[in-house]
Amino acid sequence: MAIEPQLMVQCVGAVVVFFAARMCHAAFVASIDVWYSSPANRHVYFKAFKDKYNKTGKVDYSTLMRTHPETISQTFGDEATSEGQMVKAMVLPSTIMMAIGGIMMRCGGEDMWGFIFHAARGLMTPFGLLMVLQTPVVSGAGAGNREIREGKKVSNIELLYQLNWVILHFLGFAAFLGPVVIIELPVAIIELVNGPGFVPRVEKDGWLQNARMVSIIMRILCAVLLIVAAPFLGKSKTRNPNTLGALKWRAEFDVGEFGACQMYFNALSVWLQPGVGPYSTASLVILALLALEAFRIFFCHAVYWLFVMCIWDTVDWANEMRKHVPAQGPLIQGLRESTKDELVFLHAVQAGVPDESEWIVKASGYLPTSQVATGAKYDKIKLLVMKPDNYENFRALDFCDLTKEDLDNWNADLSRVLMELPSADSVFFPCGYYKMDMMIPKMLLSLDDYETDVENLGVTPNEIGVPDPDSDMALDITNQFMTDRRCSFLSTGTNFATQLREKGKLTEFYQVLAEIGMAIESSAKAVAKLTDADYESASASDPESDPDAPLLALNGSIPLAYEVQIRGVKQSPCRMVLRVPKTQTLPASWQGLPKVDVMPASAK
């Protein structure tokens, strides 16, 4: 049976509205995760975390929520950020589609008042969302707006000027959510009152009539629960002050979710209205899947977060953040229990055994774990892979890029781990090519009795030893740096692991690692100048010839690579060893240094 043209237009519009609303939902759900993964934002909230830690000496993970944005608009309000561009890229076309679909879905009316009503019903929500999107609260105006958002005093002239713009933002927010209560709620109540009610399923098309009634009730419920959630927008304090911004953000998110859910059920009502049908098996399957998605979002997002907001002050948010922010892999858990310390500033895994709970893995859901997880690119060899965690400069490529405070925190946690592992022997600081494209500060550790130490942490140990690569060589550079005060562990009676405990003692040691790389790079360039007449012209046109550029490749030759090893971290004196490819050019003064095994016995 052919469907009337008006009903067909409405059904097509309902498909467009459902899809557009679902895309907006995906953008807003993902926006806060992208916001949290932003290096600039991580710098801010981890600074708050560390300030509290340094002040009290206690770990309070709820301080990570202190800088949480209060509104969704703040999350994507700076269009110069990834989250801002992501939301704009998804929501802007979706709202345009929603406006078109809304007009189609509400196609009807018998006179001018009816036409105006149906047009307003179809356009108000996307119109309001577009207004919100086009008035970003961070980059949308000057510094005066930022001061107003931070609660600072501004002049009357500045306030009046900014209000010209801010009022539009709030009008958009009202236009976005107002129709849910002002228009859709009364319409749904009228349909419920005038409807035939539920009928026994055995009657002809009884399931269809009951489905219509359920969709009407859900539309009413969405509006009522939105009204219940709205007061949380005006909350001025919480039991834990660190969580106030997060509560207000969730309140805005939640009222938006109830509004979106009502749009899903509106679309379902259109597909189930009299005159549409009969339904084929394929149509019923599609309807069931769309209804299932609508109910999933309603319960798993909107209702769930309304429940959480109602019990907000009874939740131990510090403990909740402790469960979800730090990695919970078996090795780091074992180290925490063994050291009786949170090890806030260190993360550790076995080589080749990635930790799925690591934040970078969770933040990069679109990339495989094997590409981003710490230690994932190694074979399952008998080495532990460690890296600093919870540091401010998340653009850091090497240890020398970290702040002195972050290095002190890392050194303290590393010392705890080294002293707790009885057979800890050698640490490895890979640079350049040896980092295996993992552009983060990282370190490896070998143990004399790897199996026993790792088993004592409650973890199944790796069994493969590290072979001596035929393409590499190792030089003992201990005497070369023994007189450098930054390498005092080479000449004093105090070993490397113990000196790490002393605040500020070895923070400058990591600069030595960088200087070794600079010396190798300078030598390689000097040789290249002698062997390549076009070197200078090529170097001048190469953007990576900048002295501050990372160590990558040199005019098509093999990438620069080196690794500094500290062998005998608990012994005094210990040895400092440089591992490089045999083809690597080295400074002339290093040519006669004694050669040693590429890998210490503890790694084999």
N, C-alpha and C positions, 0 to 999 in steps of 0.2 A: 504494500500500500504506500503510495506516495505521500510525503509529508508536506503540509502547507508551506508555501514559501516563507511566511513570517516565522513559523516554528523552526524551519531549517536555518534561517539566519540567526535565530536565538541560540540554537544548539551549537552552531559553528562559533559564535561569539563566546559561548560558555567554555568551549575547548581553549580558545585563545586566553580567556581570563584565568582559567585554572593553571595553564602553563606559565603565564606571566607572573601570577602570584607565587607559584612554586619557585621560580627563578629568583624572585625577590627574597623569599625565605632562605634559599641557599646562600645568597650573598650576605644577608645580615647574620646568619648563623656563623659563617666562615669569617666574617670581618673581625670579630674579637680575637679569634685564634691568630689571624694574620697580624693584628695589632700587637699581640703579645710576642710574636716572633720577630717584630721589627727591631733591628739593632739599636735604633735611637730610643725606642720605648724601653727596651730591656736595660739600657744604660740608666734610665730614670728610675725604674722600679727596683732594680738591683742596688742602686745607690741608696734608696730608702731602706732597703733590707740590710745593707751593710752598715749604714749609719746606726741603726738600732742595735745591730750585733756588736759594733765597736763600743757603743755607749753602755750596754747592759751586760755584754759577754754571754747573752743567751740567744738562742736561735728562735726567732718568731717568724714563721713563714707567712703569717697573715699580713706582714708589712709589704709583701709583694702585691697586695691588693690596694695599698694606700693610694697609688697613683692611677687606679683603674678609672677610665672615663665614666662620667656620670650619665651621659646620653649617647645614644647610638650615633647621633650626628657628630659628636666628638670623635667617635671611632673612625669614621671615614671623612671627617670634615676637612682634612688637609689633602687636597687633590694632588699634591706633589709626592704622596706616599703610595706604597703598594696597595694598602688597604683602601685608600681613597680611590685609586684608579680601578681596583678590582670591583668595588661596589658600583662605581659610576658605569663601568663597562657592562655590568650585568643588569643593574636596576634601570638605567636610563632607557635602553631599548625595551625593557620589560614594561615600564610604565606607559610608553607610547603604545605598545601592543595592548596593554590593559585598557587604555582609553578606547582604542578601536573595538576591542572585544566587548567592553562594557556597553558601548552604544548598540552593538549588534545584539548582545544578550538582552538588553532592555528595549529592544525594538517594539514599539506598541503605542497605544493611546488613541483616543477618539476625538479629542479637541485640543486646543492650544494648551490648556492646563495639563492635560494628560501628556502631551508631547514634552512640555517643560519638565514635568515630574520625572518621566522616564529618562530624559537626557541628563538631568541632575543626578539621578540614581546611578546612571552608568559612568558619569564623568567625574564626580566629586572626589572619589578615592584616588584615582590616578593623577588628577589635577593637584591634589594636596601633596601626594608623594613627590611629584615633579617639583613643586615649590620647595619642599624640604631638601631635595637633592641639589637644587640650584642655589641654595643659600647655605653653603658649607660653613660651619661655625668656626673653623680654625683658619682657613685660608680665604674666607669670604669677605673679610673686612680687615681694617688695620689693627694696630696694637691696642687701640681703645677697647675693642671687642674682647681681646684676651684679658685685659684688666677687669672688665665687667664680669667675665666668666669666673675669674679667680676671686671675686668678691672684693676687689680693691676699689677705692674711691676714684671717681673720675669727675671732671667738670660737668656742669649742667649742659653746656654746649656740646661737649663730646657725647654725653648720654643721649641727648635728643638726636644727634646725628646718627649714632649707631642704631637707635630705635627705628629709624626709617627702614633699616635692613632687617633687624631682629624681629620686628613685628610680622614681616612677611614670612619668616621662618615659622613662627608660632601659628600664624594663620594657615600655613600649609599643613602643620601637624594637626590642627583642628579639622581641616577639610579632609584629611586622610582618615581620621578615626571617627569624626562626628557622625557620618552617615550610618555607621554600625548601630548606633543607639537611636538617632533621630529619625532615620528613614527605615532601615532594615528591621529593627525590632518591632515597631508598630505593624509593619506589613506582615511579618511572620506571625504576630499574635492574631491579626485579623484572619489570616489563612488558617490558623489553628482553630479558632472559634467557629469559622464557617465551614471547616472541612468535615468530612464524614466520620473522622476518627478512625481508630484501628478496627480492622475487620478480621474474622477468622481466616486463617491461611488457606483453608480448603475452598473458599469461595473463588470464583473466577478472577484472576489477576489480584488475588488478595495480597500477595507478596508486594506487588507494585504499589498498592494503596498504602500498605504499612511502611514501605520504604519512603514514600512521600511524607508521611507523618513524621518519621524519624528525622528526615532532613529538615523539616520545619522546626522540630524541637531543638535540633542541634543549632540552628540559626539563632533561636531565642537564647539558648544556653550560652553561646559565644558572646552575645551582647551583654547578658547578665554578668558573666564572669569577667568581662572587660570592665564593667562598672566596679566589681569587687576588687580588681587589680589596680585600678586607677589611683586610689589613695596612697599607694606605695610610692607614687611619683613625688609626693610632697613630704616624704620622710626627711626629718632633719637630724636624726641621730640614731645610732645603733649601739648595742652593748659593746661591741668591738668597733671603735671609731675607724679602724683601718678598712672596714667593709662597707661603709656608707655609700661610697661611689659605686661599688659593684651592685649593691641593692637597687639603687636608683636606675642604673643601667638595665638591670634585669626587669625592673618594673616597666620601663619604656619598651623593652623588647617584648615583654609578655602581652601588653595591651595591643601591640602590633601583631603578635601571633594570633590573638583572638580575633582581631579584625580580618587577618588573612584566612583563618579557618572558616569564618563566616562566608568569605568569598568562595571557598571550596564547596561548601554545602549549598550556597546559592547556585553554583554551576550544576551540582548534582540535581537540585530541584528542577532546573530547566530541562535536563535530560530525562527526568522522570515525569514531567507534566503531561496531562491528558493531550492526546493527539500525536504524541511521539511514540513510535513503535510501528509494528511489533518488533521485538528485540531478537536478533539472531544470537546464536551461541557465542560468536566472537564479540558481539556488542555487549553481552552480559559479562563476559570475562573482562573486557576493558572497563566497564562500569564498576565491577567489583574491585579491580585494582586501583582505580581512582578513588573509590570510597575508602578502601583500606589505607591509602596514603593520607587522605584527609583525616581519618581517625587517628592514624599514627602520629601525625604532627600535632593534632589536638591534645592527645594524652601525653605523648613523650616530650613535648616542648611546652605548650601553653599551660596545660593543667599541672604538669610536673613542676614548672618554675613558680606557678602560683602557690602550690603547696610549700615549696622551699622558702618562698618569701614569707609565708605565714609562720614558719618555724625558724626564721632567720636567726633570731637572737638566742636560740637554744643550740645552734650548731657550733661546734668547736672548729672555727675556720682555720686556725693555725694548724690543727691536726689534719684537716681535710687537704690543705695545701701541701702539707708534708707528705701526704700519700700520693699526690698527683704531680707535684713539681719535681722533686729530686728523682733521679733514676732509681728503680727498684730491682735492678738485675741481681742475680745470685751472688756474683763476686763482690760488688760494692756493698751489698747487704751483709755478706760475711765479714768484710773489712770493718764495717760500722760496729758490728757486734764484737769483733775481736779487739778493736781499739777503744771501744766504749765511747765513741765520738761520732757526731753526725757526718763528719767529713764533707762539710758543706761546699768546700772549694776544690774538690777533687772527684774525678770520676774514673773508674777502672773497669776493664774487661779483659778477658783472655783474648789473645790474638786469634782472629778468625771466628770469634763467638760474639756476634753483635748483641746489644742490649735493646730489645724492642721498646723498653720503657724510657729510653733516653729522649730528652726533649726535642732534639733535632730530628729524630725519627718521627715523632708524633707531629711535629710542625711541617714535615715534608711528606705528607701522605701521598702525594702524586709521584714521588720518587721511590724506587726500591730501597729497602734497607741496606742492601749491599753497596749502594752508592754514597750513603751519607752517615751511616752508623760508625762510631769509633771502633777502629780495629777490624772493620768488616773486610778490608781489602787484603788482609794477610791470610796466609794459610794457617791452619790450626797448629801453630808451633808453640814451643814452650817459652813463651814470653807474655808478660802482662803489658797491656797498652793503657797508659794513663794520660789524662789531660786535665787542665784547670777547668773549673766549673763555676758558674755564677759570678763571672767577672764583668766589669763594666764595659770595657772596650771590645764589643763583639765583632769588630772589624779586624781584630788582631790576627796576624798570620803566624807570628812566632812569639816566643816568651818575651823578647825584648820590646814588644809592642804593648805589653801589659803595664799598668801603673805599678808604682812601688808598693802600694797598699795591697793590690791584688797578688803581687809576687810574694809578699810576706804571708798572706793567707794560704797561698798554694804551697809555699815552702813548709809551713807549719803542718799542714795536712800530709804532705809527702813524707815529712820526718816521722810522723806518727805511724804511717804505713810501713816505712823502711824498718823502724825499730820493732814493729810488731811481727814482721816476717823474719823468722830466725835465720834463714839462709839467703836473705837479700844480698846480692853480690854486685851487679853492674847495672848502671842506667845508661840509656842511649837517647841522644837528642838528634833525631834525623832532620835534615834540612834539604831544601831543593828537591831534586828528583826522588830522593829517598823517602820523602813524605807521602809518596804514592797519591798525589793529587788531593790530599786531605789538607786543605788550607786553614789549619788551626794549630795553635801550640799543642804539641803532644810529646810524649816520652814513653820509652819502653823500659821494662825491668826484667832482668834475668835472676833466677834463684838457683843456688847450688843444689838444693833438694826440692825441686819444683813440685813433684808429685805430693810429697808429704805436706808442704806448706799450703798448697791449694786445697788438698783434701781436708785439712784442718779448718778451712773456711766453709766447708760444706758444699764444695763444688767439685765436679768431675774434672780432673786436670787433662790438658792436652798432652799428647804423647810423642809428638814429632819434634826432634831437635832441629836447631838452626844450622844448616850446612855453611861451610866457608865458601862464599861465591868466588868462582875462579876469575871473574872479571874485576874483582875488587882487591885492594890492598889496605893494610892498616899500618900507621906510623905511631910510635910512642912520642907524644909531644909534651910529656911531663916536664922535662927540663926547659923546654921552650917557654913555658908559662909559670914556672915555679916562683919566679920573683914578682909576678903580677899579684898585687894585693887582693885583687878580685878573685883569685884562685888560691886563697890562703890555705885551703884544705890540703893542698899538695905539699906544703912545707911545714905546717904546724903539727902538733901532737893530737889535734882534734880532727876526727874523721868527717867526711862529707855529710853523713846522715845526722850527726850531732850538730854540726854547724848550721844545718837548715833550721834548727829550732830557734836559733838566736835571731830576733827580729832585726831585719835590715842587714844581716851578716852577708848573705849571698845573693841579694837582689841584683847586684851589679855583675854577678857571674854570667848572667844570660846575655849581657852586652858583649862579653868575650866570644860567645858563640856566633853572634852576628859579625863581629870583627874578623873572625876566621873566614867566614864566607866572603867578606869584602876583600880580604887578602887573596883568596883563591880567584875571585872574579877579576881582580886587577891583573893578576898574573896571566889569566887566560886572555884578557884583552891585549896585554902587552905582546903576547906571542902572536895573537891574531893580527896585530898591526904589522908585525914583521913578515908574516906569511901571506897576508891578503892586502894587495895594493888598494883594493876598493873598500877596505874596512871603514875608513873614516867617513866616506860618503854614505855608505850603507848605514853606519851607526847614526849619522846625523839625521837621516830620514826615518830611522826606526824609533817609534814612540817608546819602545821598551828599553832604549839605550839610556833613559833617564836614570841617574844614580839611585833614585829612590824606588825604582821599579823592582818587583819581586824577582827572585832568581828563577829564570825560566831557561831559555836556550840562547846560545851565542852564535848568531849567523849560521843557523842550520847545523851546528855541531851538536854533540850530545848535550843534554841539559846539565847544568851545573849541579853537582850533588856532593854532599859530605855529611858525615855523621860524627858527632863527638861522643865518646864513651868515657864514663867514669867507672873504672874497674876497681872493685874493692871498696864499696861505699861505706862499709863499717870498719875498714882497716885504716891504719895510719902508718906510713903514708899510702895513699891510693895512687892509681895511675890514670893519666889522661891520654886517650888514644883517639887518633883521627882516622876514620875510614873514608876512603874515596875510591872511585873507579880508577883502574890502572891507567886509563887514557886521560885522566884529569890533569890539567896543568897546575903545578904548585909553585909557590914562591921559591926562588933559588936557595934561600937559606934553609929550606925544609928538605932539600933533596937528600941530604946525608943523614936524616933522622933514622934511628933503628926501626926495622920492620918487625911486626909482631903478628900473631894469628889474627885474622879478620874478626873472628868472634871469640869471646872468652869461653873457657871450658864450661861455665855455668849455663851457657845458652845451647850447648850441643847435646 
